[in-house]
Amino acid sequence: MVEPVPDQARSGSPIEILVTGGCGYLGSHVTRELCGAGFLVCVLDNLTTGHLESLASTCDFSLYQADLRDDAELESCFRQHLFQGVIHCGGLALIGDSIEDPETYYGANLIGGLNLLALCKRYEVSHVVFSSTCSVYGHPEKTPISEDRPLRPLNAYGRTKVAFEHALASYREAHALNYVALRYFNAAGAHPGGDLGEDHEPETHLIPNAFRVALGQREFFTVHGRDYPTPDGTCVRDYVHVVDLARAHVGALRHLFHGGSSGVVNLGTGKGHSVLEVVRACEAASGRRIRTVDGPRRPGDVPILVAEHTRAKQLLGFTPERSDLETICADAWRWFSRHPHGYRS
């Protein structure tokens, strides 16, 4: 990663960063990394899906409870702070929900995002790091997937991400906004300290649902499709440790502060793991059997999603440190075994 910054001697005061969605799974890890790097952090979250408890032991930060769709509340936040950068993790991210309720997704992910950009322009905040997704690629023609592949999202979630990436490019052209859009693949794992992890409801991710079986909270784990053109017939995905993702977001911010170029960057490992491989890794991490049953394919699932990640290394110096499957599952199990009911535990 590009080092250093913040340089308080140059700026005269700590560099303050806004993290939208900072109480969410990724956002809370990003907030912890920013605090550890010496930034002053303001978290903006409407707390509908995020957890304030996730930041209880993170660092000193300020919290502004507001929705990105609320212009007045959002501007009130900007008026009270002197942000020099934004890491935008806020928004909705359930693919199934986005298919059934596109209005809400366009409102939260696109309209809310445009409100954020308008205030960045008004308050002269010129550095934005955006949490995008590999869902922008849809059904790829080949893998690994490079950043120049066609964007063919299959659902409203992916389409809102594409639309906001286009908005960032337009603001770059018109208003000299500097940005990096990070298209990350499958976020997984938990902080190795065991106090910061994944708590969604409903839960759609593979590893948490496998561990719910290990914890006796569910009878079985459903494997959706055993007839894909992959080595064992189940879908293959590129899993990236959430701590590695968080560090990459901070690295992208540093890249912009040092005058780095704007653009889009994949965050992945370049290596895929099948559903059954991940289940076996979860069994090894927990020391418990995880019963599986076969189910039908889910609409929109593609056989293989694996990143071409050369640009991330070249541009950001990004090298995943904890993204081997064994470490991901071990860290995730440490969190789930200590917090079997999430932050309520």
C-alpha positions as CSV (number, residue, x, y, z in Angstrom):
1,M,0.0,0.0,0.0
2,V,1.1,3.6,-0.6
3,E,2.4,5.2,2.6
4,P,2.1,7.5,4.5
5,V,-0.7,10.1,5.0
6,P,-2.1,11.4,7.1
7,D,0.6,14.1,7.4
8,Q,-0.6,16.3,10.2
9,A,2.5,18.5,10.0
10,R,1.4,19.5,6.5
11,S,-2.3,19.7,7.0
12,G,-2.1,21.4,10.5
13,S,-4.8,19.1,11.8
14,P,-5.9,15.4,11.6
15,I,-7.3,14.4,8.2
16,E,-11.0,13.7,8.6
17,I,-12.7,11.1,6.5
18,L,-16.4,10.3,6.2
19,V,-17.3,6.6,6.0
20,T,-20.8,6.0,4.8
21,G,-22.3,2.7,6.0
22,G,-19.6,2.6,8.6
23,C,-21.6,0.3,11.0
24,G,-21.9,-2.4,8.4
25,Y,-19.8,-5.5,7.8
26,L,-17.2,-3.9,5.5
27,G,-17.7,-0.3,6.8
28,S,-16.8,-1.3,10.4
29,H,-13.6,-2.9,9.3
30,V,-12.7,0.1,7.1
31,T,-13.4,2.4,10.1
32,R,-11.1,0.3,12.3
33,E,-8.3,0.4,9.7
34,L,-8.7,4.2,9.2
35,C,-8.5,4.8,13.0
36,G,-5.4,2.6,13.2
37,A,-3.8,4.6,10.4
38,G,-4.3,7.9,12.3
39,F,-7.2,9.4,10.4
40,L,-10.1,11.2,12.1
41,V,-13.2,9.3,11.3
42,C,-16.9,10.3,11.0
43,V,-19.3,7.4,10.5
44,L,-22.6,8.0,8.7
45,D,-25.1,5.2,9.0
46,N,-28.9,5.0,9.2
47,L,-28.5,1.8,11.4
48,T,-31.2,-0.1,9.5
49,T,-28.8,-2.9,8.7
50,G,-25.6,-1.8,10.5
51,H,-24.7,-2.4,14.1
52,L,-23.5,0.4,16.4
53,E,-22.1,-2.4,18.6
54,S,-19.6,-3.2,15.8
55,L,-17.7,-0.1,16.5
56,A,-17.8,-0.2,20.3
57,S,-14.2,-1.2,20.7
58,T,-12.9,0.1,17.4
59,C,-11.6,3.6,18.1
60,D,-12.6,7.2,18.8
61,F,-15.0,8.2,16.1
62,S,-18.0,10.4,15.6
63,L,-21.3,9.0,14.5
64,Y,-24.0,10.7,12.5
65,Q,-27.2,8.7,12.2
66,A,-28.7,9.7,8.9
67,D,-29.9,8.4,5.6
68,L,-28.1,9.3,2.3
69,R,-31.5,10.0,0.8
70,D,-32.2,12.8,3.4
71,D,-30.6,15.9,1.8
72,A,-31.0,18.1,4.9
73,E,-29.6,15.6,7.3
74,L,-26.7,14.8,5.0
75,E,-25.8,18.4,4.5
76,S,-26.0,19.0,8.3
77,C,-23.3,16.3,8.6
78,F,-21.1,18.0,6.0
79,R,-21.5,21.4,7.7
80,Q,-20.3,20.1,11.0
81,H,-17.1,18.5,9.7
82,L,-14.2,19.3,7.4
83,F,-14.0,16.2,5.4
84,Q,-11.0,15.7,3.1
85,G,-12.1,12.3,1.7
86,V,-15.1,9.9,1.6
87,I,-15.2,6.1,1.7
88,H,-18.6,5.2,0.4
89,C,-19.7,1.8,1.8
90,G,-23.3,2.7,2.4
91,G,-26.2,1.2,0.5
92,L,-28.2,-2.0,0.0
93,A,-26.7,-5.3,-1.1
94,L,-29.1,-8.2,-1.3
95,I,-29.5,-9.4,-4.9
96,G,-32.8,-11.1,-4.4
97,D,-34.3,-8.0,-2.7
98,S,-33.1,-5.8,-5.5
99,I,-34.9,-8.0,-8.1
100,E,-38.2,-7.7,-6.2
101,D,-37.8,-4.1,-5.1
102,P,-35.8,-2.1,-7.6
103,E,-37.3,1.2,-6.5
104,T,-35.8,0.9,-3.0
105,Y,-32.4,-0.1,-4.4
106,Y,-32.2,2.8,-6.9
107,G,-33.3,5.1,-4.2
108,A,-30.7,4.0,-1.6
109,N,-27.8,3.1,-3.9
110,L,-28.1,5.7,-6.7
111,I,-30.2,8.6,-5.4
112,G,-28.4,8.5,-2.1
113,G,-25.1,8.3,-3.8
114,L,-25.8,11.3,-6.1
115,N,-26.8,13.3,-3.0
116,L,-23.4,12.4,-1.5
117,L,-21.6,13.5,-4.7
118,A,-23.5,16.8,-4.8
119,L,-22.3,17.6,-1.3
120,C,-18.8,16.6,-2.1
121,K,-18.9,19.1,-4.9
122,R,-20.5,21.8,-2.7
123,Y,-18.0,21.3,0.2
124,E,-15.0,20.7,-2.0
125,V,-14.3,17.1,-1.0
126,S,-12.4,15.8,-3.9
127,H,-11.4,12.3,-3.0
128,V,-13.9,9.4,-3.0
129,V,-13.4,5.7,-2.6
130,F,-16.4,3.6,-3.6
131,S,-17.3,0.1,-2.6
132,S,-18.4,-1.4,-5.9
133,T,-18.9,-5.1,-6.7
134,C,-18.1,-7.9,-9.1
135,S,-21.8,-8.0,-9.7
136,V,-21.3,-5.3,-12.4
137,Y,-19.9,-8.0,-14.7
138,G,-23.0,-10.2,-14.7
139,H,-22.3,-13.5,-16.5
140,P,-18.7,-13.2,-17.7
141,E,-17.6,-14.6,-21.0
142,K,-14.3,-15.7,-19.5
143,T,-12.4,-15.8,-16.3
144,P,-10.4,-14.4,-14.6
145,I,-12.4,-11.2,-15.1
146,S,-10.4,-8.0,-15.8
147,E,-11.6,-4.5,-15.3
148,D,-12.1,-3.9,-19.0
149,R,-14.6,-6.7,-19.5
150,P,-18.2,-5.7,-20.5
151,L,-20.5,-4.6,-17.7
152,R,-23.6,-6.7,-17.9
153,P,-25.2,-6.7,-14.4
154,L,-28.1,-9.2,-14.0
155,N,-30.1,-7.3,-11.3
156,A,-30.9,-3.9,-9.9
157,Y,-28.1,-4.2,-7.3
158,G,-25.4,-4.5,-9.9
159,R,-27.1,-1.9,-12.1
160,T,-27.1,0.7,-9.4
161,K,-23.4,0.1,-8.8
162,V,-22.7,0.5,-12.5
163,A,-24.8,3.7,-12.6
164,F,-22.9,5.2,-9.7
165,E,-19.5,4.3,-11.2
166,H,-20.6,6.2,-14.3
167,A,-21.6,9.1,-12.1
168,L,-18.2,9.1,-10.5
169,A,-16.6,9.3,-14.0
170,S,-18.8,12.2,-14.9
171,Y,-17.9,14.1,-11.8
172,R,-14.3,13.4,-12.5
173,E,-14.7,15.0,-16.0
174,A,-16.8,17.9,-14.9
175,H,-15.6,18.7,-11.4
176,A,-12.1,17.2,-11.0
177,L,-13.4,14.7,-8.5
178,N,-10.8,12.0,-7.8
179,Y,-12.1,8.5,-7.2
180,V,-11.4,4.8,-7.1
181,A,-14.2,2.4,-7.5
182,L,-13.2,-1.0,-5.9
183,R,-15.0,-3.9,-7.5
184,Y,-14.5,-6.5,-4.8
185,F,-15.4,-10.1,-5.1
186,N,-16.8,-12.2,-2.2
187,A,-16.1,-10.5,1.1
188,A,-15.6,-13.1,3.9
189,G,-14.0,-13.7,7.2
190,A,-13.8,-11.5,10.3
191,H,-11.3,-9.5,12.3
192,P,-8.7,-11.8,13.7
193,G,-9.3,-10.3,17.2
194,G,-12.7,-12.0,17.2
195,D,-14.7,-8.9,18.2
196,L,-15.7,-7.7,14.7
197,G,-17.5,-9.8,12.2
198,E,-20.5,-10.5,10.0
199,D,-24.0,-10.1,11.3
200,H,-26.7,-9.9,8.6
201,E,-30.4,-10.6,8.8
202,P,-31.4,-12.2,6.5
203,E,-28.1,-13.9,6.0
204,T,-27.3,-14.8,2.4
205,H,-23.6,-15.5,2.5
206,L,-22.1,-19.0,2.3
207,I,-19.7,-19.1,5.3
208,P,-22.1,-17.6,7.9
209,N,-24.9,-20.0,6.8
210,A,-22.5,-22.9,7.0
211,F,-21.5,-22.0,10.5
212,R,-25.1,-21.6,11.6
213,V,-25.4,-25.3,10.8
214,A,-22.2,-26.0,12.8
215,L,-23.7,-24.1,15.7
216,G,-26.9,-26.1,15.6
217,Q,-29.0,-23.1,14.6
218,R,-29.9,-24.8,11.3
219,E,-30.4,-28.4,10.4
220,F,-28.6,-28.3,7.1
221,F,-26.9,-26.1,4.5
222,T,-28.5,-26.0,1.0
223,V,-26.2,-26.3,-2.0
224,H,-27.9,-24.5,-4.8
225,G,-27.0,-26.4,-7.9
226,R,-24.7,-29.4,-8.4
227,D,-24.6,-29.4,-12.2
228,Y,-22.5,-26.3,-13.0
229,P,-19.5,-26.7,-15.4
230,T,-17.0,-26.7,-12.5
231,P,-14.8,-29.4,-11.1
232,D,-17.3,-30.6,-8.5
233,G,-20.5,-29.1,-10.1
234,T,-20.9,-26.3,-7.6
235,C,-20.4,-22.6,-8.1
236,V,-16.9,-21.2,-7.8
237,R,-16.1,-17.8,-6.2
238,D,-13.1,-15.7,-5.4
239,Y,-13.2,-15.1,-1.6
240,V,-11.4,-12.1,-0.1
241,H,-10.8,-11.5,3.6
242,V,-12.7,-8.5,4.8
243,V,-9.6,-7.1,6.5
244,D,-7.8,-7.2,3.2
245,L,-10.7,-5.4,1.6
246,A,-10.7,-2.8,4.4
247,R,-7.0,-2.2,4.0
248,A,-7.4,-1.8,0.3
249,H,-10.0,0.9,0.8
250,V,-7.6,2.8,3.0
251,G,-4.9,2.2,0.5
252,A,-7.0,3.6,-2.3
253,L,-7.6,6.7,-0.3
254,R,-3.9,7.1,0.3
255,H,-3.4,6.6,-3.5
256,L,-5.7,9.5,-4.2
257,F,-4.1,11.8,-1.6
258,H,-0.8,11.1,-3.3
259,G,-2.1,12.3,-6.6
260,G,-2.9,8.8,-8.0
261,S,-5.1,8.3,-11.0
262,S,-8.8,7.7,-10.8
263,G,-10.5,4.5,-12.1
264,V,-11.9,1.1,-11.3
265,V,-10.0,-1.7,-9.6
266,N,-10.8,-5.3,-9.0
267,L,-10.2,-6.7,-5.5
268,G,-9.8,-10.4,-5.5
269,T,-7.2,-13.2,-5.2
270,G,-7.3,-14.6,-8.6
271,K,-8.2,-18.0,-7.1
272,G,-11.6,-19.6,-6.9
273,H,-13.1,-22.0,-4.4
274,S,-16.3,-24.1,-5.0
275,V,-19.2,-24.2,-2.6
276,L,-18.3,-27.7,-1.4
277,E,-14.6,-26.6,-0.9
278,V,-15.8,-23.8,1.4
279,V,-18.1,-26.0,3.3
280,R,-15.3,-28.5,4.0
281,A,-13.0,-25.6,5.1
282,C,-15.8,-24.5,7.5
283,E,-15.9,-28.0,8.9
284,A,-12.2,-28.0,9.4
285,A,-12.3,-24.6,11.1
286,S,-15.1,-25.5,13.5
287,G,-14.3,-29.2,14.0
288,R,-18.0,-30.0,13.4
289,R,-19.8,-31.7,10.6
290,I,-22.0,-29.5,8.4
291,R,-24.8,-31.4,6.8
292,T,-25.6,-30.4,3.2
293,V,-28.6,-31.0,1.1
294,D,-29.0,-30.4,-2.6
295,G,-31.3,-27.6,-3.8
296,P,-32.2,-26.0,-7.2
297,R,-30.0,-23.4,-8.9
298,R,-30.7,-19.8,-7.8
299,P,-31.7,-17.4,-10.5
300,G,-28.8,-15.3,-11.7
301,D,-26.0,-17.5,-10.2
302,V,-23.1,-17.8,-12.6
303,P,-20.7,-20.8,-12.6
304,I,-17.4,-19.0,-11.9
305,L,-16.5,-15.5,-10.7
306,V,-12.8,-15.0,-10.2
307,A,-10.9,-11.7,-10.4
308,E,-8.0,-10.7,-12.5
309,H,-6.2,-8.6,-9.9
310,T,-3.1,-7.3,-11.5
311,R,-4.3,-3.7,-11.5
312,A,-4.9,-3.7,-7.8
313,K,-1.3,-4.8,-7.2
314,Q,0.2,-2.3,-9.7
315,L,-1.9,0.7,-8.8
316,L,-2.5,0.2,-5.0
317,G,0.2,-2.2,-4.0
318,F,-2.6,-4.5,-2.9
319,T,-1.5,-8.0,-1.8
320,P,-4.1,-10.1,0.1
321,E,-2.5,-11.2,3.4
322,R,-5.3,-13.1,5.0
323,S,-7.3,-14.3,2.0
324,D,-6.4,-18.0,1.9
325,L,-9.5,-20.1,2.6
326,E,-8.1,-21.6,5.8
327,T,-7.5,-18.2,7.4
328,I,-10.8,-16.8,6.2
329,C,-12.7,-19.7,7.8
330,A,-10.7,-19.7,11.0
331,D,-11.2,-16.0,11.6
332,A,-14.9,-16.3,10.7
333,W,-15.4,-19.2,13.1
334,R,-13.6,-17.3,15.9
335,W,-16.2,-14.6,15.5
336,F,-19.2,-16.9,15.2
337,S,-18.2,-19.2,18.1
338,R,-17.9,-16.1,20.3
339,H,-21.0,-14.4,18.9
340,P,-23.4,-17.2,17.9
341,H,-26.3,-14.6,17.8
342,G,-24.3,-11.8,16.3
343,Y,-23.8,-8.6,18.1
344,R,-26.6,-9.5,20.5
345,S,-24.4,-12.3,22.0
